[in-house]
Amino acid sequence: MGTTPKAVIMDETAVNRAMTRIAHEILERNEGCDDLAVVGIVTRGDLLAKQLVDRIEEIEGVRVPLGSLDISFYRDDYLTHLAPEIHETRVPFDVDGKRIVLVDDVLYTGRTIRAALEALMDLGRPSRIELAVLVDRGHRELPICPDFVGKNVPSSHEENVRLYLKEVDGRTSVEITDVAAGSRVGSAPLGGE
């Protein structure tokens, strides 16, 4: 099992509230959902993206297109990762001219988002790309700033800030843990540690 969290910074209610607020903010900023599409970065950004699409449908009565993006081969550290986990990119719509909201769970250095932007641009030419993240933990290494944020969480480099989701982990929460010696900061493995 994983380490005991130092802090639970968002419980299930807080995560749900943040996602509902982000859905409203997306609709407000985009003045509805014409030409809107939502694309999540696997492995948890895509689950959050589905939640956003569900909430937008509840609010507007319209189902906006949903996609998921695997960025394994776009990462700048891809060659240093032994056997990266390969997931599937599923973007079952034409991205040309779409306003795309890219969704990730925790924003940290910005390198994942850089890779996702590259992957998305390889699929076509959206009219606009906005970034929605549940948690912004700071420590950016690239000039990337989210448009929609669930919660800002100051953290140290020696801490992991991780989202757990009921669908894959049996619980929904955002937790801070210390990074175990010798391991790297990153997303929680699917299905727990």
N, C-alpha and C positions, 0 to 999 in steps of 0.2 A: 504493500500500500504506500501511498504518498506520505509526505510529511504533514504534520498537523499545521493548519494555517496559522500564521501570526495574527491575521485579521480577516474577517469576512466583511468586505467593504460594500457589497451589494447582495441583498438576499433576493429571493425569487420575485417578491413584490416590487422591489426597487428596479430590478431588471425589466420587468413587465411595464412598469410606469415609464421608464426611460425609452423603451421601444415605441410605446404609444406616442410619447411626446415627439420623438424623432419622426415618426410617420406624419404627424400633424405639421411639423416644421418643413418636411420635404414638400408636402402639398401646398403649404403657404408660399414657400420660396419659388416653387414651380408653377404656382397659380393653377393647381389641379394636376391632372395626370396625363394630359395629351403628350404623346411621344415619350412618355416616361418609361424607363425600364430599370430593374434592380438586379445587380449582379453581386453575388457573395463570393468571397475568397474561401476555398475549402481549407480547413475542415470545420471551423465553427462560424465563420463569416457567412457561409452559405445557409446555415440554419437560421442565423439572425436575419438574413435577406428574406427567407421564406416568411418569417414572422412579420417583417415589414410589409411584404406584399399582402399577407392576410389582413393586417390592420388597415392598409390603404383601401382594400376591398370593403372592409366594414364601414369605413368612413365615407367613401365615394361611391360604393356600389360598382366599382370597375376593377377587374383583375388585370394588373399591369404585368408585362412579360417579366419572367424570372430566369436568371441564369446563374451558373456557378463556374468559377475559374480556378483551375489548378495552375499554380505558378512555379511548380518544382523546377522546371528547366529554365525559368527566367531569373531565378535567384542569382545574385552575384557570388554567392558562396556555394553554388550547386556542385561544383567540381570537388569541393572539400568535404561534402557530405557523402559518406559511403552509402550507396543504395538509397537515394531519396525515395520516400513513399510516393508512388504515382497514383494520382486520383484522376478523375475524368473532368475535362472542361466540357460543360454543357451550356451553350448559349444558343437556344433554339429560336433565334430571331435575328433579323438583320440589324446590326448596330448602327449602320449609316443613318445620320440625322437624328438619332435618339439622344435624349437627355438621360444619361446613365448615372445612377447612384451606385457607387462601389461600396460594398459593406465588408468591414472586418471587425473582429472582436476587440483586440487590444492594439492600439497604435503605440509604437515604441521608437525604433530608429528611423522608420520610414522606408526601409529597404524592401519590405514586403510590398508596400504600396507602389514603389517604383517598378518592381517586377510586374505587378498586376496591371499597371498602366501600359507597360510594354506589351503584355499579353493581349490586353483589350484593343490596343491600336493595331495589332496584327490581324484582328478580326474585321476591321473597318474603320470608319471615321465618324464617331459620335459627334453630335453638335456640341455636347458639353459633358464633362464628367465631374460629378461631385462625390465627396467622400463622407461616409457615415461610419462612425466607430462607437462601440458601446463604451469603451474606456480609452482615454488618452493618458498615458503614464509619463509623457515627457521624454527627455533624452534623445531628441531628434538628431540624426546625423545627415539628413537630407532636408532641403527646403520644402517640406510637405506639411500642410496644415488642413485639418479636417473641417468640413462645412457643418457637420452635425455631430455632436458629442453627447453621449449619455452621461458620463461623469469624468471629470479630471481627477486623476489620482497621482499625487506626487509619490515617487518611489525612488529607491536607490538601485544602482547597478547590481547590487548583491541580492536583489529580491526578484521573485517572479510574481507577476500579476496575471492571474489566469481566470478565464471564464469556464465554468462547468455548466453544461446544459442537460436538463432532465432526459432528453431524447437519447443522449449518448453516455451520460455519466451517472444517471439516476438522481441527480439533484441539480438545481439551478442556483448558481451564486458566482460572485467574483471574489476571489480570495488572494491574499498576499502570503507567499511563503518565502523562506530563505532559499537561495539557490544552493543546492547540494554541491560540495566540493567536487571539482572535476566535471560537473555537468554544465550545460549552457542554458542561458535564459531562453525561454520559448513557450509555445502553446502547450497546454496539457495534452498528453496523448489521449486518443479517443478511448473511451471506456475506462478512464482513470489512469493511474500511474503504471 
